Amino acid sequence: MNLFATPATAAGYARSRPAVHPHVIRRMSEWLGHRVPRAIDLGCGAGLSTRPLAAIAEERAGIEPAYTMLQFAGTVAPGAHFVAGQAERLPFAAQVANVITAAGSLNYVDFDAFFPEAARVLAPGGQLFVYDFTAGRSFLDSPVLDEWFEDFRRRYPSPKGARPVSPESLATEQGTFTVTRGERFEVTLPFEHGRYLDYMMTETNVAEAIRQGEPAAAIREWCSSTLDPLFAGRSREVRFHAYLAQLSFPGTV
């Protein structure tokens, strides 16, 4: 079962995921130094990672294997084009993209099949940007949310099967591209109790628990009751740890 393909997960991604992507795309824009004609967003989900690409590309296309997610993408990222498909068999002609982005999507991809496909689709001088960010599990000024998140993860374990990806692993686990730049940084966003609760309900831990038979209402009730005293009726700054890696294919230079 694809945990990202359920209607509840798709709706949650469209409405309640944190706005970290625009911060990463701003950094990406600085690295690029100019706008490009076309960008492809790999594993675009409900379009949240595609929407900020308007800052760097005239035309944007998102590709996503979970069709349920794409039902929201046109509304979330108006003006972009979306297609259902696999990273290992990109449904695009050769040399059509100036930038390919992958936001937390290479964890589920066959590297041996994907990277040659990315090289085929990139135009001369094109760049592949890979990024991801951790769950927002830390308050900026207190460790209490970290402690809560450990309880959350023990109660609702993360699903297995995702490949760890980092700038270092991208440099050693594939031989098609060269990692030309990699950086780790933090993004801090404000959350109130209700918004953070809605966000936590989109985590794959929750989707896996529901798949195992746990009622969504029971999960939400536990999260709500235990988070309430931490937020105490006010907004709190939540920290996300992110990385961004820029990769070049020698044949595109």
C-alpha positions as CSV (number, residue, x, y, z in Angstrom):
1,M,0.0,0.0,0.0
2,N,1.3,3.4,-1.0
3,L,0.9,5.6,2.2
4,F,0.9,8.7,0.0
5,A,-2.0,7.6,-2.2
6,T,-4.9,7.7,0.3
7,P,-7.4,10.5,0.0
8,A,-6.8,11.6,3.6
9,T,-3.0,11.9,3.1
10,A,-3.5,13.8,-0.2
11,A,-5.9,16.3,1.4
12,G,-3.6,16.7,4.4
13,Y,-0.6,17.4,2.1
14,A,-2.6,20.0,0.2
15,R,-3.8,21.8,3.2
16,S,-1.6,21.2,6.2
17,R,2.0,20.6,5.3
18,P,4.5,23.3,6.5
19,A,5.7,26.0,4.1
20,V,9.4,25.0,4.1
21,H,9.7,24.6,0.4
22,P,9.7,28.4,-0.4
23,H,12.6,28.9,1.9
24,V,14.6,26.2,0.1
25,I,13.6,27.5,-3.3
26,R,14.9,31.0,-2.4
27,R,18.3,29.5,-1.6
28,M,18.2,27.5,-4.8
29,S,17.4,30.7,-6.7
30,E,20.5,32.3,-5.2
31,W,22.6,29.4,-6.3
32,L,21.3,29.5,-9.8
33,G,21.6,33.2,-10.1
34,H,19.0,33.5,-12.9
35,R,15.5,32.3,-14.0
36,V,15.3,29.3,-16.3
37,P,12.8,28.4,-19.0
38,R,11.6,25.0,-17.6
39,A,11.7,23.1,-14.3
40,I,10.4,19.6,-13.4
41,D,9.4,18.8,-9.9
42,L,9.9,15.1,-9.2
43,G,7.5,13.6,-6.7
44,C,5.5,16.8,-6.5
45,G,2.8,15.4,-4.2
46,A,-0.1,17.8,-4.0
47,G,1.9,20.6,-5.6
48,L,3.4,22.3,-2.5
49,S,7.0,21.9,-3.8
50,T,6.0,22.9,-7.3
51,R,4.3,26.2,-6.4
52,P,7.4,28.1,-5.3
53,L,9.3,27.0,-8.5
54,A,7.5,30.0,-10.1
55,A,10.3,32.1,-8.6
56,I,12.9,30.3,-10.7
57,A,11.2,28.9,-13.8
58,E,8.8,30.3,-16.5
59,E,7.3,26.8,-17.0
60,R,6.8,24.2,-14.3
61,A,5.8,20.6,-14.5
62,G,5.2,18.2,-11.6
63,I,5.4,14.4,-11.8
64,E,3.9,12.2,-9.1
65,P,3.2,8.4,-8.9
66,A,0.3,8.8,-6.5
67,Y,-2.6,10.0,-8.7
68,T,-4.7,10.9,-5.6
69,M,-2.2,13.6,-4.8
70,L,-2.6,15.2,-8.2
71,Q,-6.3,15.9,-7.7
72,F,-5.2,18.9,-5.5
73,A,-2.1,20.0,-7.4
74,G,-3.7,22.2,-10.0
75,T,-5.4,24.3,-7.2
76,V,-2.3,24.3,-5.0
77,A,0.1,25.3,-7.8
78,P,-2.0,27.1,-10.5
79,G,-0.2,27.6,-13.8
80,A,1.9,24.5,-13.5
81,H,1.4,21.2,-15.4
82,F,1.1,17.9,-13.7
83,V,1.4,14.3,-14.9
84,A,1.2,10.9,-13.2
85,G,4.4,8.9,-13.7
86,Q,7.5,7.3,-12.3
87,A,11.0,8.8,-11.7
88,E,12.6,5.8,-13.3
89,R,10.7,6.4,-16.5
90,L,10.2,10.1,-16.9
91,P,7.5,11.0,-19.3
92,F,9.4,13.8,-20.9
93,A,11.4,14.2,-24.1
94,A,15.2,14.5,-24.0
95,Q,16.8,17.8,-23.0
96,V,13.6,19.6,-22.1
97,A,14.3,20.7,-18.5
98,N,16.8,23.3,-17.3
99,V,16.2,22.3,-13.6
100,I,14.9,19.1,-12.0
101,T,14.0,19.3,-8.3
102,A,13.4,16.4,-6.0
103,A,12.0,17.2,-2.5
104,G,12.1,14.2,-0.3
105,S,11.2,11.9,-3.2
106,L,14.5,10.1,-4.0
107,N,14.1,8.0,-0.8
108,Y,11.7,5.8,-2.7
109,V,13.5,5.8,-6.1
110,D,15.7,3.2,-7.9
111,F,18.9,5.3,-8.3
112,D,20.3,3.1,-11.1
113,A,17.2,3.8,-13.2
114,F,16.5,7.4,-12.2
115,F,19.8,9.2,-12.6
116,P,20.4,8.2,-16.2
117,E,16.8,9.4,-16.9
118,A,17.4,12.7,-15.2
119,A,20.6,13.1,-17.4
120,R,18.5,12.4,-20.5
121,V,15.8,14.9,-19.7
122,L,18.1,17.8,-18.6
123,A,19.1,20.3,-21.3
124,P,22.8,21.4,-21.7
125,G,23.8,23.2,-18.6
126,G,20.9,21.8,-16.6
127,Q,21.0,21.2,-12.9
128,L,19.5,18.6,-10.5
129,F,18.5,19.9,-7.1
130,V,17.8,17.4,-4.3
131,Y,16.5,18.6,-0.9
132,D,14.6,17.5,2.1
133,F,13.8,18.5,5.6
134,T,13.1,16.8,8.9
135,A,9.8,16.8,10.7
136,G,9.3,20.0,12.8
137,R,10.0,18.5,16.1
138,S,11.8,21.2,18.1
139,F,10.7,24.5,19.6
140,L,13.3,27.3,19.1
141,D,13.4,28.0,22.8
142,S,12.6,24.8,24.6
143,P,13.2,21.0,24.5
144,V,9.6,20.0,25.4
145,L,8.5,19.4,21.8
146,D,11.5,17.1,21.1
147,E,10.4,15.1,24.1
148,W,6.8,15.0,22.8
149,F,8.0,13.9,19.4
150,E,9.9,11.0,20.8
151,D,6.7,9.8,22.6
152,F,4.8,10.3,19.3
153,R,7.3,8.2,17.4
154,R,7.4,5.4,20.0
155,R,3.6,5.3,19.9
156,Y,3.3,5.6,16.1
157,P,6.6,4.3,14.6
158,S,7.8,5.5,11.2
159,P,7.2,3.1,8.3
160,K,10.1,1.1,7.0
161,G,11.5,1.1,3.5
162,A,12.7,4.6,2.8
163,R,16.3,5.1,1.6
164,P,18.2,7.7,3.6
165,V,19.4,10.5,1.3
166,S,21.9,13.2,2.0
167,P,24.4,15.3,0.1
168,E,27.0,12.7,1.1
169,S,25.0,9.7,0.0
170,L,24.2,11.4,-3.3
171,A,27.9,11.7,-3.9
172,T,28.7,8.0,-3.2
173,E,25.6,6.0,-4.2
174,Q,25.3,7.1,-7.8
175,G,27.9,7.7,-10.5
176,T,26.0,9.7,-13.1
177,F,26.0,13.1,-11.5
178,T,28.6,15.1,-9.6
179,V,27.5,16.9,-6.4
180,T,28.8,20.4,-7.0
181,R,27.3,22.0,-3.8
182,G,25.6,20.8,-0.7
183,E,24.4,22.7,2.4
184,R,22.5,22.1,5.6
185,F,20.5,24.8,7.3
186,E,17.5,25.5,9.5
187,V,14.1,26.9,8.7
188,T,11.9,28.2,11.6
189,L,8.1,28.6,11.2
190,P,5.4,29.8,13.6
191,F,2.7,27.3,14.7
192,E,-0.3,27.4,16.9
193,H,-1.6,24.2,18.5
194,G,-4.3,23.5,15.9
195,R,-2.1,24.1,12.9
196,Y,0.7,21.9,14.3
197,L,-1.8,19.2,15.1
198,D,-3.1,19.2,11.5
199,Y,0.5,19.0,10.3
200,M,1.3,16.1,12.6
201,M,-1.7,14.2,11.2
202,T,0.0,14.3,7.8
203,E,3.1,12.5,8.9
204,T,3.7,9.0,7.5
205,N,3.8,7.7,11.1
206,V,0.1,8.5,11.3
207,A,-0.6,7.0,7.9
208,E,1.1,3.8,8.8
209,A,-0.7,3.6,12.2
210,I,-4.0,4.0,10.3
211,R,-3.0,1.4,7.8
212,Q,-2.4,-0.9,10.8
213,G,-5.9,-0.3,12.1
214,E,-5.6,2.6,14.5
215,P,-8.6,5.0,14.2
216,A,-7.5,8.4,12.9
217,A,-9.8,10.0,15.5
218,A,-8.0,8.3,18.4
219,I,-4.6,9.4,17.0
220,R,-5.8,13.0,16.7
221,E,-7.2,13.0,20.2
222,W,-3.9,11.7,21.8
223,C,-1.9,14.3,19.8
224,S,-4.3,17.1,20.6
225,S,-4.4,16.4,24.4
226,T,-0.7,16.0,24.8
227,L,0.2,19.0,22.6
228,D,-2.2,21.4,24.2
229,P,-0.1,22.1,27.3
230,L,3.0,22.6,25.2
231,F,1.5,25.4,23.2
232,A,-0.5,26.8,26.1
233,G,-2.7,28.9,23.8
234,R,0.1,30.7,22.0
235,S,2.2,30.5,18.9
236,R,5.5,28.8,19.1
237,E,8.5,28.8,16.7
238,V,9.2,25.3,15.3
239,R,12.6,24.4,13.9
240,F,13.1,22.3,10.7
241,H,16.5,20.9,9.7
242,A,17.0,21.0,5.9
243,Y,19.6,20.2,3.3
244,L,20.0,21.2,-0.4
245,A,22.3,19.5,-2.9
246,Q,23.1,20.7,-6.4
247,L,24.1,18.1,-8.9
248,S,25.5,18.5,-12.4
249,F,25.8,15.9,-15.2
250,P,29.0,16.3,-17.2
251,G,27.3,15.8,-20.5
252,T,25.0,18.8,-19.8
253,V,27.7,21.4,-19.3
